[in-house]
Amino acid sequence: MNKSYRLNEAMHWNTVDVYSMDKRESRMAGTSMLKKRNETSLNLSEGLSLCRRYEEEGHVVELRRTS
């Protein structure tokens, strides 16, 4: 297996988890108020759709790669 193939494979996102918090919630110093919004890992397309929904509700969102 060549090096460029391994690099491309390592950069490929198969599944993600979505975390968010309402922008209006206050944040306590040193703590994360993000909450996981999916029960099982989602494919990237599903994760982005869920992010869009939470952004429309005024949330800050974060995608975390799971595989």
TIVEX-24319 format. One record per atom (N, C-alpha, C, O): residue number from 1; atom name; x, y, z. Coordinates in Angstrom, 1 decimal. Example, Ala and Ser with C-alpha at 12.3 -4.5 7.8 and 13.67 -1.06 7.14 Angstrom:
2
<node><num>1</num><atome>N</atome><c1>13.2</c1><c2>-5.7</c2><c3>7.8</c3></node>
<node><num>1</num><atome>CA</atome><c1>12.3</c1><c2>-4.5</c2><c3>7.8</c3></node>
<node><num>1</num><atome>C</atome><c1>13.2</c1><c2>-3.3</c2><c3>7.8</c3></node>
<node><num>1</num><atome>O</atome><c1>14.2</c1><c2>-3.3</c2><c3>8.5</c3></node>
<node><num>2</num><atome>N</atome><c1>12.8</c1><c2>-2.2</c2><c3>7.1</c3></node>
<node><num>2</num><atome>CA</atome><c1>13.7</c1><c2>-1.1</c2><c3>7.1</c3></node>
<node><num>2</num><atome>C</atome><c1>12.9</c1><c2>0.0</c2><c3>7.9</c3></node>
<node><num>2</num><atome>O</atome><c1>13.4</c1><c2>1.1</c2><c3>8.0</c3></node>
# end
This chain:
67
<node><num>1</num><atome>N</atome><c1>0.8</c1><c2>-1.2</c2><c3>0.0</c3></node>
<node><num>1</num><atome>CA</atome><c1>0.0</c1><c2>0.0</c2><c3>0.0</c3></node>
<node><num>1</num><atome>C</atome><c1>0.9</c1><c2>1.2</c2><c3>0.0</c3></node>
<node><num>1</num><atome>O</atome><c1>1.8</c1><c2>1.3</c2><c3>0.8</c3></node>
<node><num>2</num><atome>N</atome><c1>0.6</c1><c2>2.2</c2><c3>-0.9</c3></node>
<node><num>2</num><atome>CA</atome><c1>1.5</c1><c2>3.3</c2><c3>-1.0</c3></node>
<node><num>2</num><atome>C</atome><c1>1.1</c1><c2>4.4</c2><c3>0.1</c3></node>
<node><num>2</num><atome>O</atome><c1>0.0</c1><c2>4.4</c2><c3>0.6</c3></node>
<node><num>3</num><atome>N</atome><c1>2.0</c1><c2>5.3</c2><c3>0.3</c3></node>
<node><num>3</num><atome>CA</atome><c1>1.9</c1><c2>6.3</c2><c3>1.3</c3></node>
<node><num>3</num><atome>C</atome><c1>0.7</c1><c2>7.3</c2><c3>1.1</c3></node>
<node><num>3</num><atome>O</atome><c1>-0.1</c1><c2>7.6</c2><c3>2.0</c3></node>
<node><num>4</num><atome>N</atome><c1>0.5</c1><c2>7.7</c2><c3>-0.2</c3></node>
<node><num>4</num><atome>CA</atome><c1>-0.6</c1><c2>8.6</c2><c3>-0.5</c3></node>
<node><num>4</num><atome>C</atome><c1>-2.0</c1><c2>7.9</c2><c3>-0.3</c3></node>
<node><num>4</num><atome>O</atome><c1>-2.9</c1><c2>8.6</c2><c3>0.2</c3></node>
<node><num>5</num><atome>N</atome><c1>-2.1</c1><c2>6.6</c2><c3>-0.5</c3></node>
<node><num>5</num><atome>CA</atome><c1>-3.3</c1><c2>5.9</c2><c3>-0.3</c3></node>
<node><num>5</num><atome>C</atome><c1>-3.7</c1><c2>5.9</c2><c3>1.2</c3></node>
<node><num>5</num><atome>O</atome><c1>-4.8</c1><c2>6.2</c2><c3>1.6</c3></node>
<node><num>6</num><atome>N</atome><c1>-2.7</c1><c2>5.6</c2><c3>2.0</c3></node>
<node><num>6</num><atome>CA</atome><c1>-2.9</c1><c2>5.6</c2><c3>3.5</c3></node>
<node><num>6</num><atome>C</atome><c1>-3.2</c1><c2>7.0</c2><c3>4.0</c3></node>
<node><num>6</num><atome>O</atome><c1>-4.1</c1><c2>7.1</c2><c3>4.9</c3></node>
<node><num>7</num><atome>N</atome><c1>-2.6</c1><c2>8.0</c2><c3>3.5</c3></node>
<node><num>7</num><atome>CA</atome><c1>-2.9</c1><c2>9.4</c2><c3>3.9</c3></node>
<node><num>7</num><atome>C</atome><c1>-4.4</c1><c2>9.7</c2><c3>3.5</c3></node>
<node><num>7</num><atome>O</atome><c1>-5.1</c1><c2>10.2</c2><c3>4.4</c3></node>
<node><num>8</num><atome>N</atome><c1>-4.8</c1><c2>9.4</c2><c3>2.3</c3></node>
<node><num>8</num><atome>CA</atome><c1>-6.2</c1><c2>9.7</c2><c3>1.9</c3></node>
<node><num>8</num><atome>C</atome><c1>-7.2</c1><c2>8.9</c2><c3>2.8</c3></node>
<node><num>8</num><atome>O</atome><c1>-8.2</c1><c2>9.4</c2><c3>3.2</c3></node>
<node><num>9</num><atome>N</atome><c1>-6.8</c1><c2>7.6</c2><c3>3.0</c3></node>
<node><num>9</num><atome>CA</atome><c1>-7.7</c1><c2>6.8</c2><c3>3.9</c3></node>
<node><num>9</num><atome>C</atome><c1>-7.8</c1><c2>7.4</c2><c3>5.3</c3></node>
<node><num>9</num><atome>O</atome><c1>-8.9</c1><c2>7.3</c2><c3>5.9</c3></node>
<node><num>10</num><atome>N</atome><c1>-6.7</c1><c2>7.9</c2><c3>5.8</c3></node>
<node><num>10</num><atome>CA</atome><c1>-6.7</c1><c2>8.4</c2><c3>7.2</c3></node>
<node><num>10</num><atome>C</atome><c1>-7.5</c1><c2>9.7</c2><c3>7.2</c3></node>
<node><num>10</num><atome>O</atome><c1>-8.0</c1><c2>10.1</c2><c3>8.3</c3></node>
<node><num>11</num><atome>N</atome><c1>-7.6</c1><c2>10.4</c2><c3>6.1</c3></node>
<node><num>11</num><atome>CA</atome><c1>-8.4</c1><c2>11.7</c2><c3>6.1</c3></node>
<node><num>11</num><atome>C</atome><c1>-9.8</c1><c2>11.5</c2><c3>5.8</c3></node>
<node><num>11</num><atome>O</atome><c1>-10.6</c1><c2>12.4</c2><c3>5.9</c3></node>
<node><num>12</num><atome>N</atome><c1>-10.3</c1><c2>10.3</c2><c3>5.4</c3></node>
<node><num>12</num><atome>CA</atome><c1>-11.6</c1><c2>10.0</c2><c3>5.1</c3></node>
<node><num>12</num><atome>C</atome><c1>-12.5</c1><c2>9.8</c2><c3>6.3</c3></node>
<node><num>12</num><atome>O</atome><c1>-12.1</c1><c2>9.0</c2><c3>7.2</c3></node>
<node><num>13</num><atome>N</atome><c1>-13.6</c1><c2>10.6</c2><c3>6.4</c3></node>
<node><num>13</num><atome>CA</atome><c1>-14.4</c1><c2>10.5</c2><c3>7.6</c3></node>
<node><num>13</num><atome>C</atome><c1>-15.6</c1><c2>9.5</c2><c3>7.3</c3></node>
<node><num>13</num><atome>O</atome><c1>-16.3</c1><c2>9.8</c2><c3>6.4</c3></node>
<node><num>14</num><atome>N</atome><c1>-15.7</c1><c2>8.4</c2><c3>8.0</c3></node>
<node><num>14</num><atome>CA</atome><c1>-16.8</c1><c2>7.5</c2><c3>7.7</c3></node>
<node><num>14</num><atome>C</atome><c1>-18.0</c1><c2>7.8</c2><c3>8.6</c3></node>
<node><num>14</num><atome>O</atome><c1>-19.1</c1><c2>7.9</c2><c3>8.1</c3></node>
<node><num>15</num><atome>N</atome><c1>-17.8</c1><c2>8.0</c2><c3>9.9</c3></node>
<node><num>15</num><atome>CA</atome><c1>-18.8</c1><c2>8.3</c2><c3>10.8</c3></node>
<node><num>15</num><atome>C</atome><c1>-18.5</c1><c2>9.4</c2><c3>11.8</c3></node>
<node><num>15</num><atome>O</atome><c1>-17.3</c1><c2>9.7</c2><c3>12.1</c3></node>
<node><num>16</num><atome>N</atome><c1>-19.5</c1><c2>10.1</c2><c3>12.3</c3></node>
<node><num>16</num><atome>CA</atome><c1>-19.3</c1><c2>11.2</c2><c3>13.2</c3></node>
<node><num>16</num><atome>C</atome><c1>-20.3</c1><c2>11.2</c2><c3>14.3</c3></node>
<node><num>16</num><atome>O</atome><c1>-21.3</c1><c2>10.6</c2><c3>14.2</c3></node>
<node><num>17</num><atome>N</atome><c1>-20.0</c1><c2>12.0</c2><c3>15.3</c3></node>
<node><num>17</num><atome>CA</atome><c1>-21.0</c1><c2>12.3</c2><c3>16.4</c3></node>
<node><num>17</num><atome>C</atome><c1>-21.2</c1><c2>13.8</c2><c3>16.4</c3></node>
<node><num>17</num><atome>O</atome><c1>-20.2</c1><c2>14.6</c2><c3>16.0</c3></node>
<node><num>18</num><atome>N</atome><c1>-22.3</c1><c2>14.3</c2><c3>16.7</c3></node>
<node><num>18</num><atome>CA</atome><c1>-22.7</c1><c2>15.7</c2><c3>16.7</c3></node>
<node><num>18</num><atome>C</atome><c1>-22.9</c1><c2>16.1</c2><c3>18.1</c3></node>
<node><num>18</num><atome>O</atome><c1>-23.6</c1><c2>15.5</c2><c3>18.9</c3></node>
<node><num>19</num><atome>N</atome><c1>-22.2</c1><c2>17.2</c2><c3>18.5</c3></node>
<node><num>19</num><atome>CA</atome><c1>-22.4</c1><c2>17.9</c2><c3>19.8</c3></node>
<node><num>19</num><atome>C</atome><c1>-22.8</c1><c2>19.3</c2><c3>19.6</c3></node>
<node><num>19</num><atome>O</atome><c1>-22.4</c1><c2>19.9</c2><c3>18.6</c3></node>
<node><num>20</num><atome>N</atome><c1>-23.6</c1><c2>19.8</c2><c3>20.5</c3></node>
<node><num>20</num><atome>CA</atome><c1>-24.0</c1><c2>21.2</c2><c3>20.4</c3></node>
<node><num>20</num><atome>C</atome><c1>-24.4</c1><c2>21.8</c2><c3>21.7</c3></node>
<node><num>20</num><atome>O</atome><c1>-24.6</c1><c2>21.1</c2><c3>22.7</c3></node>
<node><num>21</num><atome>N</atome><c1>-24.6</c1><c2>23.1</c2><c3>21.7</c3></node>
<node><num>21</num><atome>CA</atome><c1>-25.1</c1><c2>23.8</c2><c3>22.9</c3></node>
<node><num>21</num><atome>C</atome><c1>-25.8</c1><c2>25.1</c2><c3>22.4</c3></node>
<node><num>21</num><atome>O</atome><c1>-25.4</c1><c2>25.6</c2><c3>21.3</c3></node>
<node><num>22</num><atome>N</atome><c1>-26.8</c1><c2>25.5</c2><c3>23.0</c3></node>
<node><num>22</num><atome>CA</atome><c1>-27.5</c1><c2>26.7</c2><c3>22.7</c3></node>
<node><num>22</num><atome>C</atome><c1>-26.6</c1><c2>27.9</c2><c3>22.9</c3></node>
<node><num>22</num><atome>O</atome><c1>-25.9</c1><c2>28.0</c2><c3>24.0</c3></node>
<node><num>23</num><atome>N</atome><c1>-26.5</c1><c2>28.8</c2><c3>22.0</c3></node>
<node><num>23</num><atome>CA</atome><c1>-25.6</c1><c2>30.0</c2><c3>22.1</c3></node>
<node><num>23</num><atome>C</atome><c1>-26.0</c1><c2>30.9</c2><c3>23.3</c3></node>
<node><num>23</num><atome>O</atome><c1>-25.2</c1><c2>31.6</c2><c3>23.8</c3></node>
<node><num>24</num><atome>N</atome><c1>-27.3</c1><c2>30.8</c2><c3>23.7</c3></node>
<node><num>24</num><atome>CA</atome><c1>-27.7</c1><c2>31.6</c2><c3>24.9</c3></node>
<node><num>24</num><atome>C</atome><c1>-27.3</c1><c2>31.1</c2><c3>26.2</c3></node>
<node><num>24</num><atome>O</atome><c1>-27.4</c1><c2>31.8</c2><c3>27.2</c3></node>
<node><num>25</num><atome>N</atome><c1>-26.9</c1><c2>29.8</c2><c3>26.3</c3></node>
<node><num>25</num><atome>CA</atome><c1>-26.5</c1><c2>29.2</c2><c3>27.5</c3></node>
<node><num>25</num><atome>C</atome><c1>-25.2</c1><c2>29.8</c2><c3>28.0</c3></node>
<node><num>25</num><atome>O</atome><c1>-24.3</c1><c2>30.0</c2><c3>27.2</c3></node>
<node><num>26</num><atome>N</atome><c1>-25.0</c1><c2>30.1</c2><c3>29.2</c3></node>
<node><num>26</num><atome>CA</atome><c1>-23.8</c1><c2>30.6</c2><c3>29.7</c3></node>
<node><num>26</num><atome>C</atome><c1>-22.8</c1><c2>29.5</c2><c3>29.9</c3></node>
<node><num>26</num><atome>O</atome><c1>-23.2</c1><c2>28.4</c2><c3>30.3</c3></node>
<node><num>27</num><atome>N</atome><c1>-21.5</c1><c2>29.7</c2><c3>29.7</c3></node>
<node><num>27</num><atome>CA</atome><c1>-20.5</c1><c2>28.7</c2><c3>29.9</c3></node>
<node><num>27</num><atome>C</atome><c1>-19.7</c1><c2>29.0</c2><c3>31.1</c3></node>
<node><num>27</num><atome>O</atome><c1>-19.3</c1><c2>30.1</c2><c3>31.4</c3></node>
<node><num>28</num><atome>N</atome><c1>-19.6</c1><c2>27.9</c2><c3>31.9</c3></node>
<node><num>28</num><atome>CA</atome><c1>-18.7</c1><c2>28.1</c2><c3>33.1</c3></node>
<node><num>28</num><atome>C</atome><c1>-17.3</c1><c2>27.9</c2><c3>32.7</c3></node>
<node><num>28</num><atome>O</atome><c1>-17.0</c1><c2>27.0</c2><c3>31.9</c3></node>
<node><num>29</num><atome>N</atome><c1>-16.4</c1><c2>28.6</c2><c3>33.3</c3></node>
<node><num>29</num><atome>CA</atome><c1>-15.0</c1><c2>28.6</c2><c3>33.0</c3></node>
<node><num>29</num><atome>C</atome><c1>-14.4</c1><c2>27.2</c2><c3>33.1</c3></node>
<node><num>29</num><atome>O</atome><c1>-14.6</c1><c2>26.5</c2><c3>34.2</c3></node>
<node><num>30</num><atome>N</atome><c1>-13.8</c1><c2>26.7</c2><c3>32.1</c3></node>
<node><num>30</num><atome>CA</atome><c1>-13.1</c1><c2>25.4</c2><c3>32.2</c3></node>
<node><num>30</num><atome>C</atome><c1>-14.0</c1><c2>24.2</c2><c3>31.9</c3></node>
<node><num>30</num><atome>O</atome><c1>-13.5</c1><c2>23.1</c2><c3>32.0</c3></node>
<node><num>31</num><atome>N</atome><c1>-15.3</c1><c2>24.4</c2><c3>31.6</c3></node>
<node><num>31</num><atome>CA</atome><c1>-16.2</c1><c2>23.3</c2><c3>31.4</c3></node>
<node><num>31</num><atome>C</atome><c1>-16.8</c1><c2>23.4</c2><c3>30.0</c3></node>
<node><num>31</num><atome>O</atome><c1>-16.9</c1><c2>24.4</c2><c3>29.4</c3></node>
<node><num>32</num><atome>N</atome><c1>-17.1</c1><c2>22.2</c2><c3>29.5</c3></node>
<node><num>32</num><atome>CA</atome><c1>-17.8</c1><c2>22.2</c2><c3>28.2</c3></node>
<node><num>32</num><atome>C</atome><c1>-19.3</c1><c2>22.0</c2><c3>28.4</c3></node>
<node><num>32</num><atome>O</atome><c1>-19.7</c1><c2>21.0</c2><c3>29.1</c3></node>
<node><num>33</num><atome>N</atome><c1>-20.1</c1><c2>22.7</c2><c3>27.8</c3></node>
<node><num>33</num><atome>CA</atome><c1>-21.5</c1><c2>22.6</c2><c3>27.9</c3></node>
<node><num>33</num><atome>C</atome><c1>-22.1</c1><c2>21.8</c2><c3>26.7</c3></node>
<node><num>33</num><atome>O</atome><c1>-23.3</c1><c2>21.7</c2><c3>26.5</c3></node>
<node><num>34</num><atome>N</atome><c1>-21.2</c1><c2>21.4</c2><c3>25.8</c3></node>
<node><num>34</num><atome>CA</atome><c1>-21.7</c1><c2>20.6</c2><c3>24.6</c3></node>
<node><num>34</num><atome>C</atome><c1>-22.3</c1><c2>19.3</c2><c3>25.0</c3></node>
<node><num>34</num><atome>O</atome><c1>-21.9</c1><c2>18.6</c2><c3>25.9</c3></node>
<node><num>35</num><atome>N</atome><c1>-23.4</c1><c2>19.0</c2><c3>24.3</c3></node>
<node><num>35</num><atome>CA</atome><c1>-24.1</c1><c2>17.8</c2><c3>24.6</c3></node>
<node><num>35</num><atome>C</atome><c1>-24.2</c1><c2>16.9</c2><c3>23.3</c3></node>
<node><num>35</num><atome>O</atome><c1>-24.4</c1><c2>17.5</c2><c3>22.2</c3></node>
<node><num>36</num><atome>N</atome><c1>-23.9</c1><c2>15.7</c2><c3>23.5</c3></node>
<node><num>36</num><atome>CA</atome><c1>-24.0</c1><c2>14.7</c2><c3>22.3</c3></node>
<node><num>36</num><atome>C</atome><c1>-25.5</c1><c2>14.7</c2><c3>21.9</c3></node>
<node><num>36</num><atome>O</atome><c1>-26.4</c1><c2>14.5</c2><c3>22.7</c3></node>
<node><num>37</num><atome>N</atome><c1>-25.7</c1><c2>14.8</c2><c3>20.5</c3></node>
<node><num>37</num><atome>CA</atome><c1>-27.1</c1><c2>14.9</c2><c3>20.0</c3></node>
<node><num>37</num><atome>C</atome><c1>-27.5</c1><c2>13.7</c2><c3>19.2</c3></node>
<node><num>37</num><atome>O</atome><c1>-28.6</c1><c2>13.6</c2><c3>18.8</c3></node>
<node><num>38</num><atome>N</atome><c1>-26.7</c1><c2>12.7</c2><c3>19.1</c3></node>
<node><num>38</num><atome>CA</atome><c1>-27.1</c1><c2>11.5</c2><c3>18.4</c3></node>
<node><num>38</num><atome>C</atome><c1>-26.7</c1><c2>10.3</c2><c3>19.3</c3></node>
<node><num>38</num><atome>O</atome><c1>-25.8</c1><c2>10.3</c2><c3>20.0</c3></node>
<node><num>39</num><atome>N</atome><c1>-27.6</c1><c2>9.2</c2><c3>19.2</c3></node>
<node><num>39</num><atome>CA</atome><c1>-27.4</c1><c2>8.0</c2><c3>20.0</c3></node>
<node><num>39</num><atome>C</atome><c1>-26.3</c1><c2>7.1</c2><c3>19.5</c3></node>
<node><num>39</num><atome>O</atome><c1>-25.5</c1><c2>6.6</c2><c3>20.2</c3></node>
<node><num>40</num><atome>N</atome><c1>-26.3</c1><c2>7.0</c2><c3>18.1</c3></node>
<node><num>40</num><atome>CA</atome><c1>-25.3</c1><c2>6.2</c2><c3>17.5</c3></node>
<node><num>40</num><atome>C</atome><c1>-24.6</c1><c2>7.0</c2><c3>16.4</c3></node>
<node><num>40</num><atome>O</atome><c1>-25.1</c1><c2>8.0</c2><c3>16.0</c3></node>
<node><num>41</num><atome>N</atome><c1>-23.4</c1><c2>6.6</c2><c3>16.1</c3></node>
<node><num>41</num><atome>CA</atome><c1>-22.6</c1><c2>7.4</c2><c3>15.1</c3></node>
<node><num>41</num><atome>C</atome><c1>-23.4</c1><c2>7.5</c2><c3>13.8</c3></node>
<node><num>41</num><atome>O</atome><c1>-24.0</c1><c2>6.6</c2><c3>13.4</c3></node>
<node><num>42</num><atome>N</atome><c1>-23.2</c1><c2>8.6</c2><c3>13.1</c3></node>
<node><num>42</num><atome>CA</atome><c1>-23.9</c1><c2>8.9</c2><c3>11.9</c3></node>
<node><num>42</num><atome>C</atome><c1>-22.9</c1><c2>9.0</c2><c3>10.7</c3></node>
<node><num>42</num><atome>O</atome><c1>-21.7</c1><c2>9.3</c2><c3>11.0</c3></node>
<node><num>43</num><atome>N</atome><c1>-23.3</c1><c2>8.7</c2><c3>9.5</c3></node>
<node><num>43</num><atome>CA</atome><c1>-22.4</c1><c2>9.0</c2><c3>8.4</c3></node>
<node><num>43</num><atome>C</atome><c1>-22.3</c1><c2>10.5</c2><c3>8.3</c3></node>
<node><num>43</num><atome>O</atome><c1>-23.1</c1><c2>11.3</c2><c3>8.8</c3></node>
<node><num>44</num><atome>N</atome><c1>-21.3</c1><c2>11.0</c2><c3>7.6</c3></node>
<node><num>44</num><atome>CA</atome><c1>-21.0</c1><c2>12.4</c2><c3>7.5</c3></node>
<node><num>44</num><atome>C</atome><c1>-22.1</c1><c2>13.2</c2><c3>7.0</c3></node>
<node><num>44</num><atome>O</atome><c1>-22.4</c1><c2>14.3</c2><c3>7.5</c3></node>
<node><num>45</num><atome>N</atome><c1>-22.8</c1><c2>12.8</c2><c3>6.0</c3></node>
<node><num>45</num><atome>CA</atome><c1>-24.0</c1><c2>13.5</c2><c3>5.4</c3></node>
<node><num>45</num><atome>C</atome><c1>-25.1</c1><c2>13.6</c2><c3>6.4</c3></node>
<node><num>45</num><atome>O</atome><c1>-25.6</c1><c2>14.7</c2><c3>6.6</c3></node>
<node><num>46</num><atome>N</atome><c1>-25.4</c1><c2>12.6</c2><c3>7.2</c3></node>
<node><num>46</num><atome>CA</atome><c1>-26.4</c1><c2>12.7</c2><c3>8.2</c3></node>
<node><num>46</num><atome>C</atome><c1>-26.0</c1><c2>13.6</c2><c3>9.3</c3></node>
<node><num>46</num><atome>O</atome><c1>-26.8</c1><c2>14.4</c2><c3>9.9</c3></node>
<node><num>47</num><atome>N</atome><c1>-24.7</c1><c2>13.6</c2><c3>9.7</c3></node>
<node><num>47</num><atome>CA</atome><c1>-24.2</c1><c2>14.4</c2><c3>10.7</c3></node>
<node><num>47</num><atome>C</atome><c1>-24.3</c1><c2>15.9</c2><c3>10.3</c3></node>
<node><num>47</num><atome>O</atome><c1>-24.6</c1><c2>16.7</c2><c3>11.2</c3></node>
<node><num>48</num><atome>N</atome><c1>-24.0</c1><c2>16.2</c2><c3>9.1</c3></node>
<node><num>48</num><atome>CA</atome><c1>-24.1</c1><c2>17.6</c2><c3>8.6</c3></node>
<node><num>48</num><atome>C</atome><c1>-25.5</c1><c2>18.1</c2><c3>8.6</c3></node>
<node><num>48</num><atome>O</atome><c1>-25.8</c1><c2>19.2</c2><c3>8.9</c3></node>
<node><num>49</num><atome>N</atome><c1>-26.4</c1><c2>17.2</c2><c3>8.3</c3></node>
<node><num>49</num><atome>CA</atome><c1>-27.9</c1><c2>17.5</c2><c3>8.3</c3></node>
<node><num>49</num><atome>C</atome><c1>-28.3</c1><c2>17.9</c2><c3>9.7</c3></node>
<node><num>49</num><atome>O</atome><c1>-29.1</c1><c2>18.8</c2><c3>9.9</c3></node>
<node><num>50</num><atome>N</atome><c1>-27.9</c1><c2>17.0</c2><c3>10.7</c3></node>
<node><num>50</num><atome>CA</atome><c1>-28.2</c1><c2>17.3</c2><c3>12.0</c3></node>
<node><num>50</num><atome>C</atome><c1>-27.6</c1><c2>18.6</c2><c3>12.5</c3></node>
<node><num>50</num><atome>O</atome><c1>-28.3</c1><c2>19.3</c2><c3>13.3</c3></node>
<node><num>51</num><atome>N</atome><c1>-26.4</c1><c2>18.9</c2><c3>12.1</c3></node>
<node><num>51</num><atome>CA</atome><c1>-25.7</c1><c2>20.1</c2><c3>12.5</c3></node>
<node><num>51</num><atome>C</atome><c1>-26.6</c1><c2>21.3</c2><c3>12.0</c3></node>
<node><num>51</num><atome>O</atome><c1>-26.8</c1><c2>22.3</c2><c3>12.7</c3></node>
<node><num>52</num><atome>N</atome><c1>-27.0</c1><c2>21.2</c2><c3>10.8</c3></node>
<node><num>52</num><atome>CA</atome><c1>-27.8</c1><c2>22.3</c2><c3>10.2</c3></node>
<node><num>52</num><atome>C</atome><c1>-29.0</c1><c2>22.6</c2><c3>11.0</c3></node>
<node><num>52</num><atome>O</atome><c1>-29.4</c1><c2>23.7</c2><c3>11.3</c3></node>
<node><num>53</num><atome>N</atome><c1>-29.7</c1><c2>21.5</c2><c3>11.4</c3></node>
<node><num>53</num><atome>CA</atome><c1>-30.9</c1><c2>21.6</c2><c3>12.2</c3></node>
<node><num>53</num><atome>C</atome><c1>-30.7</c1><c2>22.4</c2><c3>13.5</c3></node>
<node><num>53</num><atome>O</atome><c1>-31.4</c1><c2>23.3</c2><c3>13.9</c3></node>
<node><num>54</num><atome>N</atome><c1>-29.6</c1><c2>22.0</c2><c3>14.2</c3></node>
<node><num>54</num><atome>CA</atome><c1>-29.3</c1><c2>22.6</c2><c3>15.5</c3></node>
<node><num>54</num><atome>C</atome><c1>-28.8</c1><c2>24.1</c2><c3>15.3</c3></node>
<node><num>54</num><atome>O</atome><c1>-29.1</c1><c2>24.9</c2><c3>16.1</c3></node>
<node><num>55</num><atome>N</atome><c1>-28.0</c1><c2>24.3</c2><c3>14.2</c3></node>
<node><num>55</num><atome>CA</atome><c1>-27.6</c1><c2>25.7</c2><c3>13.9</c3></node>
<node><num>55</num><atome>C</atome><c1>-28.8</c1><c2>26.6</c2><c3>13.7</c3></node>
<node><num>55</num><atome>O</atome><c1>-28.9</c1><c2>27.8</c2><c3>14.1</c3></node>
<node><num>56</num><atome>N</atome><c1>-29.8</c1><c2>26.1</c2><c3>13.0</c3></node>
<node><num>56</num><atome>CA</atome><c1>-31.1</c1><c2>26.9</c2><c3>12.7</c3></node>
<node><num>56</num><atome>C</atome><c1>-31.8</c1><c2>27.2</c2><c3>14.0</c3></node>
<node><num>56</num><atome>O</atome><c1>-32.6</c1><c2>28.1</c2><c3>14.1</c3></node>
<node><num>57</num><atome>N</atome><c1>-31.6</c1><c2>26.4</c2><c3>15.1</c3></node>
<node><num>57</num><atome>CA</atome><c1>-32.2</c1><c2>26.6</c2><c3>16.4</c3></node>
<node><num>57</num><atome>C</atome><c1>-31.3</c1><c2>27.5</c2><c3>17.3</c3></node>
<node><num>57</num><atome>O</atome><c1>-31.7</c1><c2>27.7</c2><c3>18.4</c3></node>
<node><num>58</num><atome>N</atome><c1>-30.2</c1><c2>28.0</c2><c3>16.7</c3></node>
<node><num>58</num><atome>CA</atome><c1>-29.4</c1><c2>28.9</c2><c3>17.5</c3></node>
<node><num>58</num><atome>C</atome><c1>-28.3</c1><c2>28.2</c2><c3>18.3</c3></node>
<node><num>58</num><atome>O</atome><c1>-27.8</c1><c2>28.7</c2><c3>19.3</c3></node>
<node><num>59</num><atome>N</atome><c1>-27.9</c1><c2>27.0</c2><c3>17.9</c3></node>
<node><num>59</num><atome>CA</atome><c1>-26.8</c1><c2>26.3</c2><c3>18.6</c3></node>
<node><num>59</num><atome>C</atome><c1>-25.5</c1><c2>26.5</c2><c3>18.0</c3></node>
<node><num>59</num><atome>O</atome><c1>-25.4</c1><c2>26.7</c2><c3>16.8</c3></node>
<node><num>60</num><atome>N</atome><c1>-24.5</c1><c2>26.3</c2><c3>18.8</c3></node>
<node><num>60</num><atome>CA</atome><c1>-23.1</c1><c2>26.2</c2><c3>18.3</c3></node>
<node><num>60</num><atome>C</atome><c1>-22.9</c1><c2>24.7</c2><c3>18.2</c3></node>
<node><num>60</num><atome>O</atome><c1>-23.3</c1><c2>23.9</c2><c3>19.1</c3></node>
<node><num>61</num><atome>N</atome><c1>-22.4</c1><c2>24.2</c2><c3>17.0</c3></node>
<node><num>61</num><atome>CA</atome><c1>-22.3</c1><c2>22.7</c2><c3>16.8</c3></node>
<node><num>61</num><atome>C</atome><c1>-20.8</c1><c2>22.3</c2><c3>16.6</c3></node>
<node><num>61</num><atome>O</atome><c1>-20.0</c1><c2>23.1</c2><c3>16.2</c3></node>
<node><num>62</num><atome>N</atome><c1>-20.6</c1><c2>21.1</c2><c3>16.9</c3></node>
<node><num>62</num><atome>CA</atome><c1>-19.2</c1><c2>20.5</c2><c3>16.7</c3></node>
<node><num>62</num><atome>C</atome><c1>-19.4</c1><c2>19.1</c2><c3>16.2</c3></node>
<node><num>62</num><atome>O</atome><c1>-20.2</c1><c2>18.3</c2><c3>16.7</c3></node>
<node><num>63</num><atome>N</atome><c1>-18.7</c1><c2>18.7</c2><c3>15.1</c3></node>
<node><num>63</num><atome>CA</atome><c1>-18.6</c1><c2>17.3</c2><c3>14.6</c3></node>
<node><num>63</num><atome>C</atome><c1>-17.4</c1><c2>16.7</c2><c3>15.2</c3></node>
<node><num>63</num><atome>O</atome><c1>-16.3</c1><c2>17.3</c2><c3>15.2</c3></node>
<node><num>64</num><atome>N</atome><c1>-17.5</c1><c2>15.5</c2><c3>15.6</c3></node>
<node><num>64</num><atome>CA</atome><c1>-16.3</c1><c2>14.7</c2><c3>16.1</c3></node>
<node><num>64</num><atome>C</atome><c1>-16.3</c1><c2>13.4</c2><c3>15.3</c3></node>
<node><num>64</num><atome>O</atome><c1>-17.2</c1><c2>12.6</c2><c3>15.2</c3></node>
<node><num>65</num><atome>N</atome><c1>-15.1</c1><c2>13.2</c2><c3>14.7</c3></node>
<node><num>65</num><atome>CA</atome><c1>-14.9</c1><c2>12.0</c2><c3>13.9</c3></node>
<node><num>65</num><atome>C</atome><c1>-14.9</c1><c2>10.8</c2><c3>14.8</c3></node>
<node><num>65</num><atome>O</atome><c1>-14.2</c1><c2>10.8</c2><c3>15.8</c3></node>
<node><num>66</num><atome>N</atome><c1>-15.6</c1><c2>9.7</c2><c3>14.4</c3></node>
<node><num>66</num><atome>CA</atome><c1>-15.6</c1><c2>8.5</c2><c3>15.2</c3></node>
<node><num>66</num><atome>C</atome><c1>-14.8</c1><c2>7.4</c2><c3>14.4</c3></node>
<node><num>66</num><atome>O</atome><c1>-14.3</c1><c2>6.5</c2><c3>15.0</c3></node>
<node><num>67</num><atome>N</atome><c1>-14.9</c1><c2>7.5</c2><c3>13.1</c3></node>
<node><num>67</num><atome>CA</atome><c1>-14.1</c1><c2>6.5</c2><c3>12.3</c3></node>
<node><num>67</num><atome>C</atome><c1>-13.8</c1><c2>7.1</c2><c3>10.9</c3></node>
<node><num>67</num><atome>O</atome><c1>-13.2</c1><c2>6.4</c2><c3>10.1</c3></node>
# end
